[in-house]
Amino acid sequence: MSASNVLWGAPRLHGELLKLGIEVSQASVAKYMVKHRKPPSQPWRTFLENHVKQLISVDFFVVPTVTFRILYVFIVLAHDRRRILHFNVTEHPTTEWAAAQLLQAFPWDSSPRFLLRDRDRIYGAAFRAQAKTLDITEVLTAFRSPWQSPYVERFIGSIRRECLNHVVIINEISLRRHMASYLDYYHGSRTHLSLGEDAPDERAVQAQEMGKIYAIPKVGGFIIDTSAEPPNVRHQNMHCKMKHYA
């Protein structure tokens, strides 16, 4: 009985035995009952997988300009298809500014159930109040544990390797332009292993019967995308999915 009911304690087992006509003391039940380990809490990976359609991540990353000014980029990423729902750039981030970005990202009752973030002080009282107003439950990662927010950290690494490390940022306008250009490529063309090697916006399959394979420059020419017989394109034929210019 104890082995089949891991949550039953000695009083519950004792009561059941009495109902079966078995006269035994509760102390004896406690002595001989099966000792179970405390049920483990839900692993972090399981939490991320179970709530993938209801979970977003937010984070900041910094980008230096040509004049050594530091710009801060705020991003909101949806876990289900790895889409960037919102981004903005500022030189002077505040908790009120971050709260306003959260409101802009989720208008008209479109807010998710959970928001995953780190413990940065930028997410102050105003940000927490805005999340509560939108009925979003905040989930905080452990200190110095960026691996607990893997999707947004992976995106930041990707945009640095594939775009920002190869361009010179002049000001906020310049950074917003490069961000918008990369996100257009990221959502519509860039494939992800976790999405079945598909793009966030579900890139259509173009069979060879549709025509020749053409190379199409993306993100200002830093990335080469491919398409079958696109209109008004006269680039050299290539069969690679993407590559950097040398």
C-alpha positions as CSV (number, residue, x, y, z in Angstrom):
1,M,0.0,0.0,0.0
2,S,2.8,2.4,0.8
3,A,4.7,1.5,-2.4
4,S,1.6,2.3,-4.5
5,N,0.8,5.6,-2.8
6,V,4.0,7.5,-2.5
7,L,2.3,10.6,-1.1
8,W,0.6,8.8,1.8
9,G,2.1,9.3,5.2
10,A,1.9,7.1,8.3
11,P,-1.5,8.5,9.5
12,R,-3.2,7.9,6.2
13,L,-1.8,4.3,5.9
14,H,-2.7,3.6,9.5
15,G,-6.3,4.7,8.8
16,E,-6.6,2.5,5.8
17,L,-5.3,-0.5,7.7
18,L,-7.8,0.1,10.4
19,K,-10.6,0.1,7.8
20,L,-9.3,-3.2,6.6
21,G,-9.6,-4.6,10.1
22,I,-5.9,-4.8,10.7
23,E,-5.1,-3.7,14.3
24,V,-1.6,-2.1,14.3
25,S,-0.2,1.0,15.9
26,Q,0.7,4.1,13.9
27,A,4.3,3.9,15.2
28,S,4.6,0.4,13.6
29,V,3.3,1.7,10.3
30,A,5.8,4.5,10.4
31,K,8.6,2.1,11.1
32,Y,7.9,-0.4,8.3
33,M,6.4,1.9,5.6
34,V,8.4,2.4,2.4
35,K,10.6,5.4,2.6
36,H,10.2,7.5,-0.5
37,R,12.4,10.3,-1.7
38,K,10.7,13.7,-1.9
39,P,9.3,14.1,-5.5
40,P,11.8,16.2,-7.4
41,S,10.8,19.7,-8.6
42,Q,10.2,20.2,-12.3
43,P,13.6,20.5,-14.1
44,W,14.3,23.8,-15.8
45,R,14.4,22.2,-19.2
46,T,11.0,20.6,-18.7
47,F,9.6,23.9,-17.6
48,L,10.8,25.6,-20.8
49,E,9.4,22.8,-23.0
50,N,6.0,22.6,-21.2
51,H,5.4,26.3,-21.5
52,V,7.1,27.0,-24.8
53,K,3.9,28.5,-26.4
54,Q,3.2,30.7,-23.4
55,L,6.8,31.9,-22.7
56,I,8.8,34.9,-23.8
57,S,12.3,36.1,-22.9
58,V,13.5,39.7,-22.6
59,D,17.1,40.9,-22.4
60,F,19.4,43.8,-23.1
61,F,22.7,43.7,-25.0
62,V,25.2,46.5,-25.7
63,V,26.6,47.8,-29.0
64,P,29.4,50.3,-29.2
65,T,29.4,53.0,-31.8
66,V,32.2,54.4,-33.9
67,T,32.6,57.2,-31.4
68,F,32.7,54.7,-28.5
69,R,29.3,55.5,-27.2
70,I,27.4,52.6,-25.8
71,L,23.9,51.8,-27.1
72,Y,21.5,49.4,-25.4
73,V,19.3,47.1,-27.4
74,F,16.2,45.6,-25.7
75,I,14.6,42.6,-27.3
76,V,11.5,40.5,-26.7
77,L,11.7,36.9,-28.0
78,A,8.8,34.4,-28.3
79,H,9.9,30.8,-27.5
80,D,7.5,28.9,-29.8
81,R,8.9,30.0,-33.1
82,R,12.0,32.1,-31.9
83,R,10.4,35.3,-33.2
84,I,11.6,38.7,-32.1
85,L,8.3,40.4,-31.2
86,H,9.8,43.8,-30.3
87,F,13.1,45.6,-30.1
88,N,14.2,49.1,-29.4
89,V,17.5,51.0,-28.9
90,T,18.4,53.7,-26.4
91,E,21.5,55.3,-25.0
92,H,20.1,55.7,-21.5
93,P,17.9,52.8,-20.4
94,T,15.7,53.1,-17.3
95,T,13.2,50.9,-15.7
96,E,10.4,53.2,-16.9
97,W,11.7,52.9,-20.5
98,A,11.9,49.1,-20.2
99,A,8.3,49.1,-18.9
100,A,7.1,51.1,-21.8
101,Q,8.8,48.7,-24.2
102,L,6.9,45.8,-22.6
103,L,3.6,47.7,-23.1
104,Q,4.5,48.3,-26.8
105,A,5.3,44.7,-27.3
106,F,1.9,43.4,-26.1
107,P,-1.0,45.7,-27.0
108,W,-4.6,44.6,-27.1
109,D,-4.5,41.7,-24.6
110,S,-1.8,39.8,-26.5
111,S,0.5,39.3,-23.5
112,P,1.9,35.8,-22.8
113,R,1.6,33.9,-19.5
114,F,5.2,33.8,-18.5
115,L,8.1,36.3,-18.9
116,L,11.7,34.9,-18.5
117,R,14.4,37.4,-17.5
118,D,17.5,37.8,-15.5
119,R,17.9,39.7,-12.3
120,D,19.3,42.9,-13.7
121,R,18.3,46.0,-11.7
122,I,17.0,47.6,-14.9
123,Y,13.8,45.5,-14.3
124,G,12.8,47.6,-11.4
125,A,9.5,48.5,-9.7
126,A,8.0,50.1,-12.8
127,F,8.8,47.1,-15.0
128,R,7.4,44.6,-12.5
129,A,4.2,46.7,-12.1
130,Q,3.8,46.8,-15.9
131,A,4.2,43.0,-16.1
132,K,1.6,42.6,-13.3
133,T,-0.8,44.9,-15.1
134,L,-0.5,42.8,-18.3
135,D,-1.1,39.7,-16.1
136,I,2.3,38.3,-16.9
137,T,4.1,36.0,-14.4
138,E,7.8,36.8,-14.2
139,V,10.2,33.9,-14.0
140,L,13.7,34.8,-12.9
141,T,16.9,33.0,-13.8
142,A,19.5,32.2,-11.2
143,F,22.4,34.6,-10.7
144,R,25.1,34.4,-13.4
145,S,23.2,31.6,-15.2
146,P,22.7,32.8,-18.8
147,W,22.2,29.2,-19.9
148,Q,18.8,29.3,-18.2
149,S,17.6,31.7,-20.9
150,P,19.1,29.9,-23.9
151,Y,16.9,31.2,-26.7
152,V,17.4,34.9,-26.3
153,E,21.1,34.4,-25.5
154,R,21.5,32.3,-28.7
155,F,19.8,35.1,-30.7
156,I,22.2,37.7,-29.3
157,G,25.1,35.5,-30.2
158,S,23.8,35.0,-33.7
159,I,23.2,38.7,-34.5
160,R,26.6,39.6,-33.2
161,R,28.4,36.9,-35.3
162,E,26.4,37.3,-38.5
163,C,25.8,41.1,-38.5
164,L,27.0,43.5,-35.8
165,N,30.6,42.3,-35.7
166,H,31.0,43.2,-39.3
167,V,29.5,46.7,-39.5
168,V,30.3,50.1,-38.0
169,I,27.5,51.5,-36.0
170,I,27.3,55.3,-36.1
171,N,24.3,56.1,-34.0
172,E,20.9,54.8,-32.9
173,I,19.4,55.3,-36.4
174,S,22.2,53.2,-37.9
175,L,21.7,50.4,-35.3
176,R,18.0,50.3,-35.8
177,R,18.5,50.0,-39.5
178,H,20.9,47.1,-39.2
179,M,18.7,45.4,-36.6
180,A,15.6,45.7,-38.9
181,S,17.5,44.4,-41.9
182,Y,18.8,41.4,-39.9
183,L,15.4,40.6,-38.4
184,D,13.9,40.5,-41.9
185,Y,16.4,37.9,-42.8
186,Y,16.2,36.1,-39.5
187,H,12.4,35.7,-39.6
188,G,12.0,34.9,-43.2
189,S,15.1,33.0,-44.3
190,R,17.4,31.8,-41.5
191,T,16.8,28.1,-40.6
192,H,16.9,26.7,-37.0
193,L,17.7,23.2,-36.0
194,S,15.1,23.4,-33.2
195,L,12.4,24.3,-35.7
196,G,13.0,21.3,-37.9
197,E,15.5,23.3,-40.0
198,D,12.8,25.8,-40.9
199,A,12.6,29.6,-40.5
200,P,10.5,31.3,-37.8
201,D,8.0,32.4,-40.5
202,E,7.9,28.9,-42.0
203,R,10.0,29.2,-45.2
204,A,8.4,27.5,-48.2
205,V,10.2,24.6,-49.9
206,Q,11.3,25.5,-53.5
207,A,11.8,22.4,-55.6
208,Q,14.4,22.4,-58.4
209,E,11.6,22.2,-60.9
210,M,10.7,25.8,-60.1
211,G,13.9,27.0,-61.8
212,K,17.5,27.9,-61.2
213,I,19.0,28.6,-57.8
214,Y,20.0,32.3,-57.4
215,A,22.0,33.9,-54.7
216,I,20.3,36.9,-53.0
217,P,22.3,39.3,-50.8
218,K,20.8,39.9,-47.4
219,V,21.7,42.2,-44.5
220,G,23.5,44.6,-46.8
221,G,25.3,41.8,-48.5
222,F,26.9,40.1,-45.4
223,I,24.7,37.0,-45.8
224,I,23.8,35.2,-49.0
225,D,20.3,33.7,-49.2
226,T,18.9,31.5,-52.0
227,S,15.7,31.3,-54.0
228,A,14.5,29.5,-57.1
229,E,14.2,31.9,-60.1
230,P,13.3,35.1,-58.2
231,P,12.1,38.0,-60.4
232,N,14.5,40.7,-61.4
233,V,17.5,38.9,-59.9
234,R,20.7,38.4,-62.0
235,H,23.2,37.0,-59.5
236,Q,25.6,34.1,-60.0
237,N,24.0,30.7,-59.5
238,M,24.7,29.1,-56.1
239,H,23.4,26.1,-54.2
240,C,24.5,27.0,-50.7
241,K,21.9,28.1,-48.2
242,M,23.9,30.9,-46.9
243,K,27.5,32.1,-46.5
244,H,29.5,35.2,-45.5
245,Y,31.3,37.3,-48.1
246,A,35.0,36.8,-47.9
